[in-house]
Amino acid sequence: MYYYLINIMIDFFVRSLKIKVISTSFKTKF
């Protein structure tokens, strides 16, 4: 159960990080 919860947290963190990188790249482009 704990492993599943940690996996979800890591996935959420990675997704938020990707969104931040994409948004920053868009800002630098435009």
N, CA, C and O atoms as a Tripos MOL2 file, in Angstrom:
@<TRIPOS>MOLECULE
protein
  120   119    30     0     0
PROTEIN
NO_CHARGES

@<TRIPOS>ATOM
      1 N           0.8350   -1.2050    0.0000 N.3       1 MET1
      2 CA          0.0000    0.0000    0.0000 C.3       1 MET1
      3 C           0.8740    1.2610    0.0000 C.2       1 MET1
      4 O           0.6470    2.1890   -0.7760 O.2       1 MET1
      5 N           1.8550    1.2720    0.8680 N.am      2 TYR2
      6 CA          2.7250    2.4570    0.9220 C.3       2 TYR2
      7 C           3.4930    2.6290   -0.3930 C.2       2 TYR2
      8 O           3.6620    3.7420   -0.8900 O.2       2 TYR2
      9 N           3.9450    1.5190   -0.9330 N.am      3 TYR3
     10 CA          4.6790    1.5860   -2.1990 C.3       3 TYR3
     11 C           3.8050    2.1950   -3.2970 C.2       3 TYR3
     12 O           4.2760    3.0000   -4.1000 O.2       3 TYR3
     13 N           2.5430    1.8070   -3.3250 N.am      4 TYR4
     14 CA          1.6060    2.3430   -4.3150 C.3       4 TYR4
     15 C           1.4360    3.8450   -4.1360 C.2       4 TYR4
     16 O           1.4020    4.5910   -5.1140 O.2       4 TYR4
     17 N           1.3310    4.2860   -2.8910 N.am      5 LEU5
     18 CA          1.1530    5.7070   -2.5880 C.3       5 LEU5
     19 C           2.3910    6.4970   -3.0210 C.2       5 LEU5
     20 O           2.2810    7.5700   -3.6150 O.2       5 LEU5
     21 N           3.5610    5.9560   -2.7150 N.am      6 ILE6
     22 CA          4.8120    6.6310   -3.0940 C.3       6 ILE6
     23 C           4.9150    6.7170   -4.6160 C.2       6 ILE6
     24 O           5.3600    7.7290   -5.1580 O.2       6 ILE6
     25 N           4.5030    5.6550   -5.2950 N.am      7 ASN7
     26 CA          4.5470    5.6390   -6.7580 C.3       7 ASN7
     27 C           3.6720    6.7470   -7.3340 C.2       7 ASN7
     28 O           4.0660    7.4220   -8.2860 O.2       7 ASN7
     29 N           2.4950    6.9330   -6.7630 N.am      8 ILE8
     30 CA          1.5770    7.9840   -7.2180 C.3       8 ILE8
     31 C           2.1980    9.3590   -6.9800 C.2       8 ILE8
     32 O           2.1150   10.2390   -7.8370 O.2       8 ILE8
     33 N           2.8120    9.5390   -5.8280 N.am      9 MET9
     34 CA          3.4390   10.8330   -5.5100 C.3       9 MET9
     35 C           4.5650   11.1420   -6.4830 C.2       9 MET9
     36 O           4.6980   12.2720   -6.9530 O.2       9 MET9
     37 N           5.3740   10.1330   -6.7820 N.am     10 ILE10
     38 CA          6.4880   10.3280   -7.7190 C.3      10 ILE10
     39 C           5.9490   10.6690   -9.1110 C.2      10 ILE10
     40 O           6.4750   11.5570   -9.7810 O.2      10 ILE10
     41 N           4.9160    9.9740   -9.5370 N.am     11 ASP11
     42 CA          4.3220   10.2270  -10.8510 C.3      11 ASP11
     43 C           3.7850   11.6540  -10.9270 C.2      11 ASP11
     44 O           3.9760   12.3460  -11.9270 O.2      11 ASP11
     45 N           3.1140   12.0850   -9.8640 N.am     12 PHE12
     46 CA          2.5760   13.4420   -9.8240 C.3      12 PHE12
     47 C           3.7020   14.4700   -9.8840 C.2      12 PHE12
     48 O           3.5940   15.4720  -10.5910 O.2      12 PHE12
     49 N           4.7800   14.2220   -9.1450 N.am     13 PHE13
     50 CA          5.9250   15.1350   -9.1290 C.3      13 PHE13
     51 C           6.5590   15.2420  -10.5170 C.2      13 PHE13
     52 O           6.8870   16.3360  -10.9760 O.2      13 PHE13
     53 N           6.7250   14.1020  -11.1730 N.am     14 VAL14
     54 CA          7.3340   14.0860  -12.5140 C.3      14 VAL14
     55 C           6.4540   14.8490  -13.5030 C.2      14 VAL14
     56 O           6.9510   15.6140  -14.3300 O.2      14 VAL14
     57 N           5.1420   14.6320  -13.4070 N.am     15 ARG15
     58 CA          4.2240   15.3320  -14.3280 C.3      15 ARG15
     59 C           4.2860   16.8370  -14.1190 C.2      15 ARG15
     60 O           4.3340   17.5970  -15.0860 O.2      15 ARG15
     61 N           4.2860   17.2730  -12.8680 N.am     16 SER16
     62 CA          4.3430   18.7080  -12.5700 C.3      16 SER16
     63 C           5.6660   19.2830  -13.0610 C.2      16 SER16
     64 O           5.7110   20.4060  -13.5650 O.2      16 SER16
     65 N           6.7410   18.5140  -12.9150 N.am     17 LEU17
     66 CA          8.0550   18.9730  -13.3630 C.3      17 LEU17
     67 C           8.0530   19.1350  -14.8860 C.2      17 LEU17
     68 O           8.5670   20.1280  -15.4020 O.2      17 LEU17
     69 N           7.4820   18.1730  -15.6010 N.am     18 LYS18
     70 CA          7.4000   18.2570  -17.0690 C.3      18 LYS18
     71 C           6.5820   19.4740  -17.4910 C.2      18 LYS18
     72 O           6.9550   20.1780  -18.4290 O.2      18 LYS18
     73 N           5.4810   19.7210  -16.8090 N.am     19 ILE19
     74 CA          4.6280   20.8690  -17.1310 C.3      19 ILE19
     75 C           5.4100   22.1650  -16.9230 C.2      19 ILE19
     76 O           5.3060   23.0940  -17.7240 O.2      19 ILE19
     77 N           6.1890   22.2220  -15.8490 N.am     20 LYS20
     78 CA          6.9900   23.4280  -15.5810 C.3      20 LYS20
     79 C           8.0140   23.6390  -16.6850 C.2      20 LYS20
     80 O           8.1890   24.7570  -17.1700 O.2      20 LYS20
     81 N           8.6860   22.5730  -17.0800 N.am     21 VAL21
     82 CA          9.7110   22.6660  -18.1330 C.3      21 VAL21
     83 C           9.0740   23.1170  -19.4440 C.2      21 VAL21
     84 O           9.6220   23.9760  -20.1360 O.2      21 VAL21
     85 N           7.9300   22.5470  -19.7890 N.am     22 ILE22
     86 CA          7.2390   22.9030  -21.0320 C.3      22 ILE22
     87 C           6.8100   24.3700  -20.9970 C.2      22 ILE22
     88 O           6.9620   25.0880  -21.9860 O.2      22 ILE22
     89 N           6.2780   24.8110  -19.8650 N.am     23 SER23
     90 CA          5.8170   26.2010  -19.7540 C.3      23 SER23
     91 C           6.9970   27.1610  -19.8510 C.2      23 SER23
     92 O           6.8900   28.2050  -20.4940 O.2      23 SER23
     93 N           8.1240   26.8210  -19.2190 N.am     24 THR24
     94 CA          9.2880   27.7050  -19.2810 C.3      24 THR24
     95 C           9.8360   27.7580  -20.7020 C.2      24 THR24
     96 O          10.2450   28.8240  -21.1610 O.2      24 THR24
     97 N           9.8530   26.6390  -21.4010 N.am     25 SER25
     98 CA         10.3490   26.6110  -22.7750 C.3      25 SER25
     99 C           9.4390   27.4490  -23.6750 C.2      25 SER25
    100 O           9.9140   28.1340  -24.5810 O.2      25 SER25
    101 N           8.1390   27.3920  -23.4230 N.am     26 PHE26
    102 CA          7.2000   28.1980  -24.1990 C.3      26 PHE26
    103 C           7.4500   29.6820  -23.9520 C.2      26 PHE26
    104 O           7.4090   30.4880  -24.8820 O.2      26 PHE26
    105 N           7.7080   30.0380  -22.7000 N.am     27 LYS27
    106 CA          7.9500   31.4490  -22.3620 C.3      27 LYS27
    107 C           9.2060   31.9580  -23.0580 C.2      27 LYS27
    108 O           9.2320   33.0890  -23.5420 O.2      27 LYS27
    109 N          10.2440   31.1300  -23.1120 N.am     28 THR28
    110 CA         11.4820   31.5650  -23.7520 C.3      28 THR28
    111 C          11.2990   31.6520  -25.2710 C.2      28 THR28
    112 O          11.9130   32.4980  -25.9210 O.2      28 THR28
    113 N          10.4690   30.7900  -25.8290 N.am     29 LYS29
    114 CA         10.2480   30.8080  -27.2780 C.3      29 LYS29
    115 C           9.4570   32.0450  -27.7000 C.2      29 LYS29
    116 O           9.7770   32.6810  -28.7050 O.2      29 LYS29
    117 N           8.4210   32.3840  -26.9260 N.am     30 PHE30
    118 CA          7.5520   33.4910  -27.3300 C.3      30 PHE30
    119 C           7.8070   34.7420  -26.4940 C.2      30 PHE30
    120 O           7.1600   35.7670  -26.7040 O.2      30 PHE30
@<TRIPOS>BOND
     1     1     2 1
     2     2     3 1
     3     3     4 2
     4     3     5 am
     5     5     6 1
     6     6     7 1
     7     7     8 2
     8     7     9 am
     9     9    10 1
    10    10    11 1
    11    11    12 2
    12    11    13 am
    13    13    14 1
    14    14    15 1
    15    15    16 2
    16    15    17 am
    17    17    18 1
    18    18    19 1
    19    19    20 2
    20    19    21 am
    21    21    22 1
    22    22    23 1
    23    23    24 2
    24    23    25 am
    25    25    26 1
    26    26    27 1
    27    27    28 2
    28    27    29 am
    29    29    30 1
    30    30    31 1
    31    31    32 2
    32    31    33 am
    33    33    34 1
    34    34    35 1
    35    35    36 2
    36    35    37 am
    37    37    38 1
    38    38    39 1
    39    39    40 2
    40    39    41 am
    41    41    42 1
    42    42    43 1
    43    43    44 2
    44    43    45 am
    45    45    46 1
    46    46    47 1
    47    47    48 2
    48    47    49 am
    49    49    50 1
    50    50    51 1
    51    51    52 2
    52    51    53 am
    53    53    54 1
    54    54    55 1
    55    55    56 2
    56    55    57 am
    57    57    58 1
    58    58    59 1
    59    59    60 2
    60    59    61 am
    61    61    62 1
    62    62    63 1
    63    63    64 2
    64    63    65 am
    65    65    66 1
    66    66    67 1
    67    67    68 2
    68    67    69 am
    69    69    70 1
    70    70    71 1
    71    71    72 2
    72    71    73 am
    73    73    74 1
    74    74    75 1
    75    75    76 2
    76    75    77 am
    77    77    78 1
    78    78    79 1
    79    79    80 2
    80    79    81 am
    81    81    82 1
    82    82    83 1
    83    83    84 2
    84    83    85 am
    85    85    86 1
    86    86    87 1
    87    87    88 2
    88    87    89 am
    89    89    90 1
    90    90    91 1
    91    91    92 2
    92    91    93 am
    93    93    94 1
    94    94    95 1
    95    95    96 2
    96    95    97 am
    97    97    98 1
    98    98    99 1
    99    99   100 2
   100    99   101 am
   101   101   102 1
   102   102   103 1
   103   103   104 2
   104   103   105 am
   105   105   106 1
   106   106   107 1
   107   107   108 2
   108   107   109 am
   109   109   110 1
   110   110   111 1
   111   111   112 2
   112   111   113 am
   113   113   114 1
   114   114   115 1
   115   115   116 2
   116   115   117 am
   117   117   118 1
   118   118   119 1
   119   119   120 2
@<TRIPOS>SUBSTRUCTURE
     1 MET1         2 RESIDUE 1 A MET
     2 TYR2         6 RESIDUE 1 A TYR
     3 TYR3        10 RESIDUE 1 A TYR
     4 TYR4        14 RESIDUE 1 A TYR
     5 LEU5        18 RESIDUE 1 A LEU
     6 ILE6        22 RESIDUE 1 A ILE
     7 ASN7        26 RESIDUE 1 A ASN
     8 ILE8        30 RESIDUE 1 A ILE
     9 MET9        34 RESIDUE 1 A MET
    10 ILE10       38 RESIDUE 1 A ILE
    11 ASP11       42 RESIDUE 1 A ASP
    12 PHE12       46 RESIDUE 1 A PHE
    13 PHE13       50 RESIDUE 1 A PHE
    14 VAL14       54 RESIDUE 1 A VAL
    15 ARG15       58 RESIDUE 1 A ARG
    16 SER16       62 RESIDUE 1 A SER
    17 LEU17       66 RESIDUE 1 A LEU
    18 LYS18       70 RESIDUE 1 A LYS
    19 ILE19       74 RESIDUE 1 A ILE
    20 LYS20       78 RESIDUE 1 A LYS
    21 VAL21       82 RESIDUE 1 A VAL
    22 ILE22       86 RESIDUE 1 A ILE
    23 SER23       90 RESIDUE 1 A SER
    24 THR24       94 RESIDUE 1 A THR
    25 SER25       98 RESIDUE 1 A SER
    26 PHE26      102 RESIDUE 1 A PHE
    27 LYS27      106 RESIDUE 1 A LYS
    28 THR28      110 RESIDUE 1 A THR
    29 LYS29      114 RESIDUE 1 A LYS
    30 PHE30      118 RESIDUE 1 A PHE
